[in-house]
Amino acid sequence: MHLSLVDIATATHPEPRGKGKTL
């Protein structure tokens, strides 16, 4: 599993709205 920009964003500021989901 590669880290995508979305994964990095969720890692920096984890929000309860679609974790590990693509925009």
DSSP file (Angstrom, degrees, kcal/mol; ACC not computed):
  #  RESIDUE AA STRUCTURE BP1 BP2  ACC     N-H-->O    O-->H-N    N-H-->O    O-->H-N    TCO  KAPPA ALPHA  PHI   PSI    X-CA   Y-CA   Z-CA
    1    1 A M              0   0    0      0, 0.0     2,-0.2     0, 0.0     0, 0.0   0.000 360.0 360.0 360.0 118.4    0.0    0.0    0.0
    2    2 A H        -     0   0    0      1,-0.1     2,-0.6     0, 0.0     5,-0.1  -0.589 360.0-111.2 -90.1 152.7    1.5    3.2   -1.1
    3    3 A L        -     0   0    0     -2,-0.2     2,-0.1     4,-0.1    -1,-0.1  -0.720  35.6-164.1 -87.4 119.6    0.9    6.5    0.6
    4    4 A S     >  -     0   0    0     -2,-0.6     4,-2.4     1,-0.1     5,-0.2  -0.453  36.7-101.1 -94.9 171.7   -1.2    8.9   -1.4
    5    5 A L  H  > S+     0   0    0      1,-0.2     4,-2.2     2,-0.2     5,-0.1   0.860 125.6  52.9 -59.9 -34.3   -1.6   12.7   -0.9
    6    6 A V  H  > S+     0   0    0      2,-0.2     4,-2.6     1,-0.2    -1,-0.2   0.902 107.3  50.9 -67.4 -40.6   -4.9   11.9    0.7
    7    7 A D  H  > S+     0   0    0      1,-0.2     4,-1.8     2,-0.2    -2,-0.2   0.906 111.0  48.6 -63.2 -41.1   -3.3    9.5    3.1
    8    8 A I  H  X S+     0   0    0     -4,-2.4     4,-2.2     2,-0.2    -1,-0.2   0.908 111.2  50.5 -64.7 -41.7   -0.7   12.1    4.1
    9    9 A A  H  X S+     0   0    0     -4,-2.2     4,-2.4     1,-0.2    -2,-0.2   0.911 111.8  46.5 -63.3 -43.1   -3.4   14.7    4.6
   10   10 A T  H  < S+     0   0    0     -4,-2.6    -1,-0.2     1,-0.2    -2,-0.2   0.819 111.5  53.2 -69.2 -29.5   -5.4   12.4    6.8
   11   11 A A  H  < S+     0   0    0     -4,-1.8    -2,-0.2    -5,-0.2    -1,-0.2   0.872 111.1  45.3 -73.0 -36.9   -2.2   11.5    8.7
   12   12 A T  H  < S+     0   0    0     -4,-2.2    -2,-0.2     1,-0.3    -1,-0.2   0.910 134.7  13.3 -73.9 -42.5   -1.4   15.1    9.4
   13   13 A H  S  < S-     0   0    0     -4,-2.4     2,-0.4    -5,-0.2    -1,-0.3  -0.713  79.5-155.5-137.3  86.7   -4.9   16.1   10.4
   14   14 A P        -     0   0    0      0, 0.0    -4,-0.1     0, 0.0    -3,-0.1  -0.457  17.8-176.3 -64.9 114.2   -7.1   13.1   11.1
   15   15 A E        -     0   0    0     -2,-0.4     2,-1.5     2,-0.1    -2,-0.0  -0.889  35.5-120.7-116.3 147.3  -10.7   14.0   10.6
   16   16 A P  S    S+     0   0    0      0, 0.0     2,-0.4     0, 0.0     3,-0.1  -0.087  86.0  96.6 -76.1  39.9  -13.8   11.9   11.2
   17   17 A R  S    S-     0   0    0     -2,-1.5     4,-0.1     1,-0.2    -2,-0.1  -0.733 103.3 -31.9-134.5  90.2  -14.9   12.3    7.6
   18   18 A G    >   -     0   0    0     -2,-0.4     3,-1.0     1,-0.1     2,-0.4   0.996  69.0-153.2  70.3  76.8  -13.9    9.4    5.3
   19   19 A K  T 3  S+     0   0    0      1,-0.2    -1,-0.1    -3,-0.1     3,-0.1  -0.682  78.1   5.2 -84.6 133.3  -10.6    8.1    6.6
   20   20 A G  T 3  S+     0   0    0     -2,-0.4     2,-0.4     1,-0.3    -1,-0.2   0.760 102.6 130.1  69.1  23.8   -8.4    6.4    3.9
   21   21 A K    <   -     0   0    0     -3,-1.0    -1,-0.3    -4,-0.1     2,-0.2  -0.878  58.9-120.2-112.8 144.7  -10.9    7.4    1.3
   22   22 A T              0   0    0     -2,-0.4    -3,-0.0     1,-0.1     0, 0.0  -0.504 360.0 360.0 -80.5 150.3  -10.1    9.2   -2.0
   23   23 A L              0   0    0     -2,-0.2    -1,-0.1     0, 0.0    -2,-0.0   0.497 360.0 360.0 -71.9 360.0  -11.6   12.6   -2.7
